[in-house]
Amino acid sequence: MLAAGRALLRALASDAPQGRAWLLTHRYVTSAIAFYRSLGWRLISPLPGTDNDIAVFLSAEPPRPN
């Protein structure tokens, strides 16, 4: 199951503009948050004044061409 999730996220990010994608999840789903982090997705700090249960991630940077 994890391999399928890994492949799905890679495919989605590869089709995103400049290889960067956003992902939203509930901040209490700690297993999902740990999974996204293990793949290099970065948890973005909430904007000041926002108080909700949404965790926002930005995909790992795509490899740069040589």
PQR file of N, CA, C, O and H, with PARSE charges and radii, in Angstrom:
ATOM      1  N   MET A   1       0.822  -1.202   0.000 -0.4000 1.5000
ATOM      2  CA  MET A   1       0.000   0.000   0.000 -0.0000 2.0000
ATOM      3  C   MET A   1       0.865   1.265   0.000  0.5500 1.7000
ATOM      4  O   MET A   1       0.556   2.232  -0.697 -0.5500 1.4000
ATOM      5  N   LEU A   2       1.946   1.252   0.783 -0.4000 1.5000
ATOM      6  CA  LEU A   2       2.812   2.430   0.815 -0.0000 2.0000
ATOM      7  C   LEU A   2       3.475   2.673  -0.528  0.5500 1.7000
ATOM      8  O   LEU A   2       3.664   3.820  -0.935 -0.5500 1.4000
ATOM      9  H   LEU A   2       2.196   0.467   1.349  0.4000 1.0000
ATOM     10  N   ALA A   3       3.829   1.599  -1.217 -0.4000 1.5000
ATOM     11  CA  ALA A   3       4.451   1.754  -2.538 -0.0000 2.0000
ATOM     12  C   ALA A   3       3.484   2.418  -3.507  0.5500 1.7000
ATOM     13  O   ALA A   3       3.893   3.242  -4.326 -0.5500 1.4000
ATOM     14  H   ALA A   3       3.676   0.668  -0.887  0.4000 1.0000
ATOM     15  N   ALA A   4       2.212   2.070  -3.421 -0.4000 1.5000
ATOM     16  CA  ALA A   4       1.207   2.677  -4.294 -0.0000 2.0000
ATOM     17  C   ALA A   4       1.050   4.158  -3.970  0.5500 1.7000
ATOM     18  O   ALA A   4       0.956   4.985  -4.877 -0.5500 1.4000
ATOM     19  H   ALA A   4       1.880   1.401  -2.756  0.4000 1.0000
ATOM     20  N   GLY A   5       1.021   4.496  -2.690 -0.4000 1.5000
ATOM     21  CA  GLY A   5       0.915   5.898  -2.287 -0.0000 2.0000
ATOM     22  C   GLY A   5       2.117   6.700  -2.731  0.5500 1.7000
ATOM     23  O   GLY A   5       1.981   7.833  -3.195 -0.5500 1.4000
ATOM     24  H   GLY A   5       1.097   3.825  -1.953  0.4000 1.0000
ATOM     25  N   ARG A   6       3.295   6.113  -2.590 -0.4000 1.5000
ATOM     26  CA  ARG A   6       4.541   6.754  -3.017 -0.0000 2.0000
ATOM     27  C   ARG A   6       4.502   7.030  -4.522  0.5500 1.7000
ATOM     28  O   ARG A   6       4.835   8.128  -4.969 -0.5500 1.4000
ATOM     29  H   ARG A   6       3.405   5.193  -2.213  0.4000 1.0000
ATOM     30  N   ALA A   7       4.095   6.027  -5.293 -0.4000 1.5000
ATOM     31  CA  ALA A   7       4.037   6.161  -6.754 -0.0000 2.0000
ATOM     32  C   ALA A   7       2.997   7.201  -7.165  0.5500 1.7000
ATOM     33  O   ALA A   7       3.235   7.988  -8.081 -0.5500 1.4000
ATOM     34  H   ALA A   7       3.825   5.135  -4.930  0.4000 1.0000
ATOM     35  N   LEU A   8       1.862   7.209  -6.500 -0.4000 1.5000
ATOM     36  CA  LEU A   8       0.807   8.169  -6.816 -0.0000 2.0000
ATOM     37  C   LEU A   8       1.282   9.600  -6.562  0.5500 1.7000
ATOM     38  O   LEU A   8       1.082  10.477  -7.403 -0.5500 1.4000
ATOM     39  H   LEU A   8       1.669   6.570  -5.755  0.4000 1.0000
ATOM     40  N   LEU A   9       1.902   9.839  -5.424 -0.4000 1.5000
ATOM     41  CA  LEU A   9       2.384  11.188  -5.121 -0.0000 2.0000
ATOM     42  C   LEU A   9       3.470  11.628  -6.095  0.5500 1.7000
ATOM     43  O   LEU A   9       3.498  12.789  -6.503 -0.5500 1.4000
ATOM     44  H   LEU A   9       2.065   9.128  -4.740  0.4000 1.0000
ATOM     45  N   ARG A  10       4.363  10.719  -6.472 -0.4000 1.5000
ATOM     46  CA  ARG A  10       5.404  11.055  -7.464 -0.0000 2.0000
ATOM     47  C   ARG A  10       4.771  11.433  -8.800  0.5500 1.7000
ATOM     48  O   ARG A  10       5.175  12.409  -9.433 -0.5500 1.4000
ATOM     49  H   ARG A  10       4.340   9.775  -6.140  0.4000 1.0000
ATOM     50  N   ALA A  11       3.776  10.655  -9.224 -0.4000 1.5000
ATOM     51  CA  ALA A  11       3.113  10.926 -10.504 -0.0000 2.0000
ATOM     52  C   ALA A  11       2.400  12.274 -10.471  0.5500 1.7000
ATOM     53  O   ALA A  11       2.478  13.039 -11.432 -0.5500 1.4000
ATOM     54  H   ALA A  11       3.448   9.862  -8.711  0.4000 1.0000
ATOM     55  N   LEU A  12       1.715  12.567  -9.387 -0.4000 1.5000
ATOM     56  CA  LEU A  12       1.006  13.844  -9.278 -0.0000 2.0000
ATOM     57  C   LEU A  12       1.982  15.015  -9.298  0.5500 1.7000
ATOM     58  O   LEU A  12       1.749  16.008  -9.988 -0.5500 1.4000
ATOM     59  H   LEU A  12       1.652  11.945  -8.606  0.4000 1.0000
ATOM     60  N   ALA A  13       3.067  14.904  -8.547 -0.4000 1.5000
ATOM     61  CA  ALA A  13       4.038  16.003  -8.486 -0.0000 2.0000
ATOM     62  C   ALA A  13       4.757  16.181  -9.819  0.5500 1.7000
ATOM     63  O   ALA A  13       5.085  17.305 -10.199 -0.5500 1.4000
ATOM     64  H   ALA A  13       3.256  14.098  -7.987  0.4000 1.0000
ATOM     65  N   SER A  14       5.003  15.090 -10.527 -0.4000 1.5000
ATOM     66  CA  SER A  14       5.727  15.207 -11.798 -0.0000 2.0000
ATOM     67  C   SER A  14       4.906  15.936 -12.857  0.5500 1.7000
ATOM     68  O   SER A  14       5.474  16.528 -13.775 -0.5500 1.4000
ATOM     69  H   SER A  14       4.736  14.177 -10.218  0.4000 1.0000
ATOM     70  N   ASP A  15       3.580  15.901 -12.745 -0.4000 1.5000
ATOM     71  CA  ASP A  15       2.714  16.604 -13.688 -0.0000 2.0000
ATOM     72  C   ASP A  15       2.402  18.030 -13.245  0.5500 1.7000
ATOM     73  O   ASP A  15       1.767  18.782 -13.984 -0.5500 1.4000
ATOM     74  H   ASP A  15       3.119  15.419 -12.000  0.4000 1.0000
ATOM     75  N   ALA A  16       2.840  18.405 -12.056 -0.4000 1.5000
ATOM     76  CA  ALA A  16       2.563  19.743 -11.532 -0.0000 2.0000
ATOM     77  C   ALA A  16       3.502  20.758 -12.180  0.5500 1.7000
ATOM     78  O   ALA A  16       4.601  20.404 -12.609 -0.5500 1.4000
ATOM     79  H   ALA A  16       3.356  17.795 -11.456  0.4000 1.0000
ATOM     80  N   PRO A  17       3.070  22.026 -12.253 -0.5600 1.5000
ATOM     81  CA  PRO A  17       3.943  23.063 -12.809  0.2800 2.0000
ATOM     82  C   PRO A  17       5.277  23.099 -12.068  0.5500 1.7000
ATOM     83  O   PRO A  17       5.304  23.167 -10.840 -0.5500 1.4000
ATOM     84  N   GLN A  18       6.360  23.053 -12.798 -0.4000 1.5000
ATOM     85  CA  GLN A  18       7.723  23.070 -12.266 -0.0000 2.0000
ATOM     86  C   GLN A  18       7.970  21.923 -11.284  0.5500 1.7000
ATOM     87  O   GLN A  18       8.893  21.990 -10.472 -0.5500 1.4000
ATOM     88  H   GLN A  18       6.338  22.997 -13.797  0.4000 1.0000
ATOM     89  N   GLY A  19       7.154  20.879 -11.355 -0.4000 1.5000
ATOM     90  CA  GLY A  19       7.344  19.713 -10.502 -0.0000 2.0000
ATOM     91  C   GLY A  19       7.019  19.934  -9.043  0.5500 1.7000
ATOM     92  O   GLY A  19       7.414  19.132  -8.196 -0.5500 1.4000
ATOM     93  H   GLY A  19       6.404  20.825 -12.015  0.4000 1.0000
ATOM     94  N   ARG A  20       6.297  21.016  -8.725 -0.4000 1.5000
ATOM     95  CA  ARG A  20       5.943  21.318  -7.332 -0.0000 2.0000
ATOM     96  C   ARG A  20       4.440  21.172  -7.167  0.5500 1.7000
ATOM     97  O   ARG A  20       3.670  21.614  -8.020 -0.5500 1.4000
ATOM     98  H   ARG A  20       5.976  21.667  -9.413  0.4000 1.0000
ATOM     99  N   ALA A  21       4.029  20.559  -6.081 -0.4000 1.5000
ATOM    100  CA  ALA A  21       2.612  20.338  -5.824 -0.0000 2.0000
ATOM    101  C   ALA A  21       2.292  20.636  -4.362  0.5500 1.7000
ATOM    102  O   ALA A  21       3.163  20.575  -3.493 -0.5500 1.4000
ATOM    103  H   ALA A  21       4.655  20.201  -5.388  0.4000 1.0000
ATOM    104  N   TRP A  22       1.028  20.957  -4.112 -0.4000 1.5000
ATOM    105  CA  TRP A  22       0.519  21.173  -2.761 -0.0000 2.0000
ATOM    106  C   TRP A  22      -0.313  19.976  -2.361  0.5500 1.7000
ATOM    107  O   TRP A  22      -0.916  19.314  -3.205 -0.5500 1.4000
ATOM    108  H   TRP A  22       0.321  21.006  -4.817  0.4000 1.0000
ATOM    109  N   LEU A  23      -0.341  19.705  -1.084 -0.4000 1.5000
ATOM    110  CA  LEU A  23      -1.136  18.603  -0.555 -0.0000 2.0000
ATOM    111  C   LEU A  23      -1.754  19.086   0.754  0.5500 1.7000
ATOM    112  O   LEU A  23      -1.076  19.710   1.571 -0.5500 1.4000
ATOM    113  H   LEU A  23       0.149  20.242  -0.398  0.4000 1.0000
ATOM    114  N   LEU A  24      -3.031  18.799   0.953 -0.4000 1.5000
ATOM    115  CA  LEU A  24      -3.724  19.179   2.186 -0.0000 2.0000
ATOM    116  C   LEU A  24      -4.190  17.929   2.908  0.5500 1.7000
ATOM    117  O   LEU A  24      -4.651  16.979   2.276 -0.5500 1.4000
ATOM    118  H   LEU A  24      -3.582  18.292   0.290  0.4000 1.0000
ATOM    119  N   THR A  25      -4.072  17.925   4.222 -0.4000 1.5000
ATOM    120  CA  THR A  25      -4.581  16.828   5.037 -0.0000 2.0000
ATOM    121  C   THR A  25      -4.998  17.395   6.387  0.5500 1.7000
ATOM    122  O   THR A  25      -4.685  18.541   6.709 -0.5500 1.4000
ATOM    123  H   THR A  25      -3.698  18.696   4.735  0.4000 1.0000
ATOM    124  N   HIS A  26      -5.688  16.608   7.157 -0.4000 1.5000
ATOM    125  CA  HIS A  26      -6.078  17.017   8.503 -0.0000 2.0000
ATOM    126  C   HIS A  26      -4.863  16.913   9.409  0.5500 1.7000
ATOM    127  O   HIS A  26      -4.137  15.921   9.337 -0.5500 1.4000
ATOM    128  H   HIS A  26      -5.942  15.677   6.895  0.4000 1.0000
ATOM    129  N   ARG A  27      -4.621  17.881  10.239 -0.4000 1.5000
ATOM    130  CA  ARG A  27      -3.392  17.894  11.036 -0.0000 2.0000
ATOM    131  C   ARG A  27      -3.335  16.820  12.109  0.5500 1.7000
ATOM    132  O   ARG A  27      -2.277  16.598  12.696 -0.5500 1.4000
ATOM    133  H   ARG A  27      -5.210  18.687  10.297  0.4000 1.0000
ATOM    134  N   TYR A  28      -4.453  16.145  12.378 -0.4000 1.5000
ATOM    135  CA  TYR A  28      -4.460  15.081  13.384 -0.0000 2.0000
ATOM    136  C   TYR A  28      -4.231  13.698  12.787  0.5500 1.7000
ATOM    137  O   TYR A  28      -4.194  12.712  13.524 -0.5500 1.4000
ATOM    138  H   TYR A  28      -5.313  16.325  11.901  0.4000 1.0000
ATOM    139  N   VAL A  29      -4.079  13.606  11.479 -0.4000 1.5000
ATOM    140  CA  VAL A  29      -3.801  12.315  10.836 -0.0000 2.0000
ATOM    141  C   VAL A  29      -2.278  12.153  10.816  0.5500 1.7000
ATOM    142  O   VAL A  29      -1.627  12.335   9.787 -0.5500 1.4000
ATOM    143  H   VAL A  29      -4.109  14.407  10.881  0.4000 1.0000
ATOM    144  N   THR A  30      -1.741  11.811  11.967 -0.4000 1.5000
ATOM    145  CA  THR A  30      -0.288  11.804  12.137 -0.0000 2.0000
ATOM    146  C   THR A  30       0.410  10.763  11.271  0.5500 1.7000
ATOM    147  O   THR A  30       1.555  10.966  10.869 -0.5500 1.4000
ATOM    148  H   THR A  30      -2.269  11.663  12.803  0.4000 1.0000
ATOM    149  N   SER A  31      -0.258   9.659  10.981 -0.4000 1.5000
ATOM    150  CA  SER A  31       0.378   8.649  10.122 -0.0000 2.0000
ATOM    151  C   SER A  31       0.565   9.189   8.704  0.5500 1.7000
ATOM    152  O   SER A  31       1.591   8.931   8.074 -0.5500 1.4000
ATOM    153  H   SER A  31      -1.189   9.494  11.308  0.4000 1.0000
ATOM    154  N   ALA A  32      -0.410   9.929   8.202 -0.4000 1.5000
ATOM    155  CA  ALA A  32      -0.284  10.528   6.868 -0.0000 2.0000
ATOM    156  C   ALA A  32       0.808  11.595   6.868  0.5500 1.7000
ATOM    157  O   ALA A  32       1.604  11.676   5.932 -0.5500 1.4000
ATOM    158  H   ALA A  32      -1.244  10.139   8.714  0.4000 1.0000
ATOM    159  N   ILE A  33       0.842  12.404   7.909 -0.4000 1.5000
ATOM    160  CA  ILE A  33       1.857  13.453   8.001 -0.0000 2.0000
ATOM    161  C   ILE A  33       3.255  12.843   8.021  0.5500 1.7000
ATOM    162  O   ILE A  33       4.158  13.335   7.345 -0.5500 1.4000
ATOM    163  H   ILE A  33       0.196  12.338   8.669  0.4000 1.0000
ATOM    164  N   ALA A  34       3.433  11.784   8.786 -0.4000 1.5000
ATOM    165  CA  ALA A  34       4.735  11.104   8.835 -0.0000 2.0000
ATOM    166  C   ALA A  34       5.095  10.523   7.469  0.5500 1.7000
ATOM    167  O   ALA A  34       6.253  10.581   7.053 -0.5500 1.4000
ATOM    168  H   ALA A  34       2.699  11.385   9.336  0.4000 1.0000
ATOM    169  N   PHE A  35       4.107   9.964   6.772 -0.4000 1.5000
ATOM    170  CA  PHE A  35       4.343   9.390   5.443 -0.0000 2.0000
ATOM    171  C   PHE A  35       4.784  10.474   4.462  0.5500 1.7000
ATOM    172  O   PHE A  35       5.772  10.293   3.750 -0.5500 1.4000
ATOM    173  H   PHE A  35       3.167   9.917   7.110  0.4000 1.0000
ATOM    174  N   TYR A  36       4.067  11.594   4.415 -0.4000 1.5000
ATOM    175  CA  TYR A  36       4.422  12.677   3.493 -0.0000 2.0000
ATOM    176  C   TYR A  36       5.818  13.208   3.802  0.5500 1.7000
ATOM    177  O   TYR A  36       6.605  13.460   2.888 -0.5500 1.4000
ATOM    178  H   TYR A  36       3.264  11.740   4.993  0.4000 1.0000
ATOM    179  N   ARG A  37       6.123  13.378   5.068 -0.4000 1.5000
ATOM    180  CA  ARG A  37       7.456  13.860   5.449 -0.0000 2.0000
ATOM    181  C   ARG A  37       8.538  12.869   5.026  0.5500 1.7000
ATOM    182  O   ARG A  37       9.614  13.276   4.587 -0.5500 1.4000
ATOM    183  H   ARG A  37       5.484  13.174   5.809  0.4000 1.0000
ATOM    184  N   SER A  38       8.259  11.569   5.156 -0.4000 1.5000
ATOM    185  CA  SER A  38       9.260  10.560   4.784 -0.0000 2.0000
ATOM    186  C   SER A  38       9.579  10.601   3.296  0.5500 1.7000
ATOM    187  O   SER A  38      10.641  10.145   2.872 -0.5500 1.4000
ATOM    188  H   SER A  38       7.385  11.239   5.513  0.4000 1.0000
ATOM    189  N   LEU A  39       8.662  11.148   2.504 -0.4000 1.5000
ATOM    190  CA  LEU A  39       8.872  11.269   1.064 -0.0000 2.0000
ATOM    191  C   LEU A  39       9.479  12.616   0.673  0.5500 1.7000
ATOM    192  O   LEU A  39       9.664  12.900  -0.510 -0.5500 1.4000
ATOM    193  H   LEU A  39       7.800  11.519   2.848  0.4000 1.0000
ATOM    194  N   GLY A  40       9.784  13.435   1.668 -0.4000 1.5000
ATOM    195  CA  GLY A  40      10.414  14.720   1.384 -0.0000 2.0000
ATOM    196  C   GLY A  40       9.458  15.889   1.260  0.5500 1.7000
ATOM    197  O   GLY A  40       9.888  17.011   0.995 -0.5500 1.4000
ATOM    198  H   GLY A  40       9.634  13.204   2.629  0.4000 1.0000
ATOM    199  N   TRP A  41       8.159  15.645   1.449 -0.4000 1.5000
ATOM    200  CA  TRP A  41       7.204  16.746   1.423 -0.0000 2.0000
ATOM    201  C   TRP A  41       7.421  17.588   2.677  0.5500 1.7000
ATOM    202  O   TRP A  41       7.667  17.054   3.758 -0.5500 1.4000
ATOM    203  H   TRP A  41       7.810  14.733   1.665  0.4000 1.0000
ATOM    204  N   ARG A  42       7.329  18.915   2.524 -0.4000 1.5000
ATOM    205  CA  ARG A  42       7.569  19.835   3.641 -0.0000 2.0000
ATOM    206  C   ARG A  42       6.258  20.388   4.175  0.5500 1.7000
ATOM    207  O   ARG A  42       5.414  20.861   3.415 -0.5500 1.4000
ATOM    208  H   ARG A  42       7.130  19.350   1.645  0.4000 1.0000
ATOM    209  N   LEU A  43       6.099  20.322   5.487 -0.4000 1.5000
ATOM    210  CA  LEU A  43       4.941  20.910   6.151 -0.0000 2.0000
ATOM    211  C   LEU A  43       5.140  22.421   6.184  0.5500 1.7000
ATOM    212  O   LEU A  43       6.161  22.907   6.672 -0.5500 1.4000
ATOM    213  H   LEU A  43       6.785  19.938   6.105  0.4000 1.0000
ATOM    214  N   ILE A  44       4.171  23.156   5.668 -0.4000 1.5000
ATOM    215  CA  ILE A  44       4.248  24.608   5.589 -0.0000 2.0000
ATOM    216  C   ILE A  44       3.616  25.214   6.838  0.5500 1.7000
ATOM    217  O   ILE A  44       2.557  24.768   7.281 -0.5500 1.4000
ATOM    218  H   ILE A  44       3.342  22.761   5.272  0.4000 1.0000
ATOM    219  N   SER A  45       4.257  26.217   7.399 -0.4000 1.5000
ATOM    220  CA  SER A  45       3.706  26.897   8.576 -0.0000 2.0000
ATOM    221  C   SER A  45       2.405  27.587   8.206  0.5500 1.7000
ATOM    222  O   SER A  45       2.288  28.149   7.117 -0.5500 1.4000
ATOM    223  H   SER A  45       5.118  26.579   7.039  0.4000 1.0000
ATOM    224  N   PRO A  46       1.415  27.550   9.109 -0.5600 1.5000
ATOM    225  CA  PRO A  46       0.150  28.227   8.811  0.2800 2.0000
ATOM    226  C   PRO A  46       0.345  29.740   8.731  0.5500 1.7000
ATOM    227  O   PRO A  46       1.244  30.300   9.357 -0.5500 1.4000
ATOM    228  N   LEU A  47      -0.502  30.374   7.962 -0.4000 1.5000
ATOM    229  CA  LEU A  47      -0.460  31.829   7.868 -0.0000 2.0000
ATOM    230  C   LEU A  47      -0.886  32.428   9.198  0.5500 1.7000
ATOM    231  O   LEU A  47      -1.742  31.865   9.881 -0.5500 1.4000
ATOM    232  H   LEU A  47      -1.232  29.918   7.453  0.4000 1.0000
ATOM    233  N   PRO A  48      -0.304  33.555   9.577 -0.5600 1.5000
ATOM    234  CA  PRO A  48      -0.722  34.207  10.821  0.2800 2.0000
ATOM    235  C   PRO A  48      -2.218  34.507  10.792  0.5500 1.7000
ATOM    236  O   PRO A  48      -2.750  34.955   9.777 -0.5500 1.4000
ATOM    237  N   GLY A  49      -2.878  34.260  11.891 -0.4000 1.5000
ATOM    238  CA  GLY A  49      -4.305  34.541  11.990 -0.0000 2.0000
ATOM    239  C   GLY A  49      -5.203  33.427  11.498  0.5500 1.7000
ATOM    240  O   GLY A  49      -6.425  33.535  11.592 -0.5500 1.4000
ATOM    241  H   GLY A  49      -2.446  33.896  12.716  0.4000 1.0000
ATOM    242  N   THR A  50      -4.621  32.353  10.972 -0.4000 1.5000
ATOM    243  CA  THR A  50      -5.442  31.223  10.539 -0.0000 2.0000
ATOM    244  C   THR A  50      -5.473  30.195  11.655  0.5500 1.7000
ATOM    245  O   THR A  50      -4.438  29.844  12.221 -0.5500 1.4000
ATOM    246  H   THR A  50      -3.628  32.265  10.896  0.4000 1.0000
ATOM    247  N   ASP A  51      -6.640  29.729  11.957 -0.4000 1.5000
ATOM    248  CA  ASP A  51      -6.796  28.731  13.013 -0.0000 2.0000
ATOM    249  C   ASP A  51      -7.716  27.641  12.491  0.5500 1.7000
ATOM    250  O   ASP A  51      -8.939  27.748  12.580 -0.5500 1.4000
ATOM    251  H   ASP A  51      -7.481  30.014  11.497  0.4000 1.0000
ATOM    252  N   ASN A  52      -7.113  26.590  11.944 -0.4000 1.5000
ATOM    253  CA  ASN A  52      -7.909  25.484  11.432 -0.0000 2.0000
ATOM    254  C   ASN A  52      -7.129  24.186  11.624  0.5500 1.7000
ATOM    255  O   ASN A  52      -6.016  24.190  12.148 -0.5500 1.4000
ATOM    256  H   ASN A  52      -6.120  26.503  11.872  0.4000 1.0000
ATOM    257  N   ASP A  53      -7.715  23.105  11.203 -0.4000 1.5000
ATOM    258  CA  ASP A  53      -7.111  21.783  11.389 -0.0000 2.0000
ATOM    259  C   ASP A  53      -6.477  21.247  10.115  0.5500 1.7000
ATOM    260  O   ASP A  53      -6.292  20.038   9.973 -0.5500 1.4000
ATOM    261  H   ASP A  53      -8.620  23.102  10.777  0.4000 1.0000
ATOM    262  N   ILE A  54      -6.143  22.135   9.189 -0.4000 1.5000
ATOM    263  CA  ILE A  54      -5.573  21.723   7.917 -0.0000 2.0000
ATOM    264  C   ILE A  54      -4.047  21.799   7.974  0.5500 1.7000
ATOM    265  O   ILE A  54      -3.478  22.799   8.413 -0.5500 1.4000
ATOM    266  H   ILE A  54      -6.293  23.117   9.304  0.4000 1.0000
ATOM    267  N   ALA A  55      -3.401  20.735   7.527 -0.4000 1.5000
ATOM    268  CA  ALA A  55      -1.943  20.721   7.373 -0.0000 2.0000
ATOM    269  C   ALA A  55      -1.652  20.851   5.882  0.5500 1.7000
ATOM    270  O   ALA A  55      -2.195  20.099   5.073 -0.5500 1.4000
ATOM    271  H   ALA A  55      -3.862  19.923   7.170  0.4000 1.0000
ATOM    272  N   VAL A  56      -0.804  21.792   5.525 -0.4000 1.5000
ATOM    273  CA  VAL A  56      -0.460  22.056   4.128 -0.0000 2.0000
ATOM    274  C   VAL A  56       0.978  21.606   3.884  0.5500 1.7000
ATOM    275  O   VAL A  56       1.889  21.957   4.633 -0.5500 1.4000
ATOM    276  H   VAL A  56      -0.363  22.403   6.182  0.4000 1.0000
ATOM    277  N   PHE A  57       1.162  20.824   2.823 -0.4000 1.5000
ATOM    278  CA  PHE A  57       2.484  20.332   2.451 -0.0000 2.0000
ATOM    279  C   PHE A  57       2.845  20.825   1.064  0.5500 1.7000
ATOM    280  O   PHE A  57       1.979  21.019   0.212 -0.5500 1.4000
ATOM    281  H   PHE A  57       0.422  20.539   2.214  0.4000 1.0000
ATOM    282  N   LEU A  58       4.136  21.025   0.849 -0.4000 1.5000
ATOM    283  CA  LEU A  58       4.693  21.336  -0.461 -0.0000 2.0000
ATOM    284  C   LEU A  58       5.596  20.173  -0.840  0.5500 1.7000
ATOM    285  O   LEU A  58       6.392  19.703  -0.027 -0.5500 1.4000
ATOM    286  H   LEU A  58       4.840  20.868   1.542  0.4000 1.0000
ATOM    287  N   SER A  59       5.468  19.714  -2.072 -0.4000 1.5000
ATOM    288  CA  SER A  59       6.246  18.550  -2.508 -0.0000 2.0000
ATOM    289  C   SER A  59       7.737  18.827  -2.469  0.5500 1.7000
ATOM    290  O   SER A  59       8.186  19.973  -2.464 -0.5500 1.4000
ATOM    291  H   SER A  59       4.822  20.095  -2.732  0.4000 1.0000
ATOM    292  N   ALA A  60       8.478  17.749  -2.441 -0.4000 1.5000
ATOM    293  CA  ALA A  60       9.938  17.850  -2.476 -0.0000 2.0000
ATOM    294  C   ALA A  60      10.353  18.507  -3.782  0.5500 1.7000
ATOM    295  O   ALA A  60       9.672  18.374  -4.799 -0.5500 1.4000
ATOM    296  H   ALA A  60       8.114  16.818  -2.445  0.4000 1.0000
ATOM    297  N   GLU A  61      11.471  19.214  -3.746 -0.4000 1.5000
ATOM    298  CA  GLU A  61      11.955  19.839  -4.977 -0.0000 2.0000
ATOM    299  C   GLU A  61      12.339  18.774  -5.981  0.5500 1.7000
ATOM    300  O   GLU A  61      12.967  17.776  -5.628 -0.5500 1.4000
ATOM    301  H   GLU A  61      12.025  19.322  -2.920  0.4000 1.0000
ATOM    302  N   PRO A  62      11.961  18.985  -7.239 -0.5600 1.5000
ATOM    303  CA  PRO A  62      12.357  18.014  -8.266  0.2800 2.0000
ATOM    304  C   PRO A  62      13.863  18.084  -8.492  0.5500 1.7000
ATOM    305  O   PRO A  62      14.479  19.114  -8.217 -0.5500 1.4000
ATOM    306  N   PRO A  63      14.452  17.024  -8.981 -0.5600 1.5000
ATOM    307  CA  PRO A  63      15.891  17.067  -9.273  0.2800 2.0000
ATOM    308  C   PRO A  63      16.196  18.140 -10.309  0.5500 1.7000
ATOM    309  O   PRO A  63      15.440  18.326 -11.262 -0.5500 1.4000
ATOM    310  N   ARG A  64      17.283  18.828 -10.122 -0.4000 1.5000
ATOM    311  CA  ARG A  64      17.687  19.861 -11.085 -0.0000 2.0000
ATOM    312  C   ARG A  64      18.502  19.218 -12.202  0.5500 1.7000
ATOM    313  O   ARG A  64      19.309  18.323 -11.954 -0.5500 1.4000
ATOM    314  H   ARG A  64      17.897  18.677  -9.348  0.4000 1.0000
ATOM    315  N   PRO A  65      18.282  19.688 -13.454 -0.5600 1.5000
ATOM    316  CA  PRO A  65      19.084  19.139 -14.560  0.2800 2.0000
ATOM    317  C   PRO A  65      20.549  19.531 -14.395  0.5500 1.7000
ATOM    318  O   PRO A  65      20.858  20.585 -13.841 -0.5500 1.4000
ATOM    319  N   ASN A  66      21.443  18.681 -14.876 -0.4000 1.5000
ATOM    320  CA  ASN A  66      22.895  18.964 -14.775 -0.0000 2.0000
ATOM    321  C   ASN A  66      23.309  20.051 -15.727  0.5500 1.7000
ATOM    322  O   ASN A  66      24.484  20.414 -15.776 -0.5500 1.4000
ATOM    323  H   ASN A  66      21.192  17.824 -15.326  0.4000 1.0000
TER
END
